[in-house]
């Protein structure tokens, strides 16, 4: 019985100390952060372009 418990303990310690899936999680978090930054940057860029084009059209309409 003690031998079985010792084997189970060794197996659980091995599973606990593994780092196989850690790289995948880090890559997924990096991709998610890049995606979030890109979306927020695009929203800011789109708003800036919209404001610039509105100003141009207002200026052209006022001068014509």
Helices and strands as residue ranges (DSSP letters): H 2-17, H 22-63
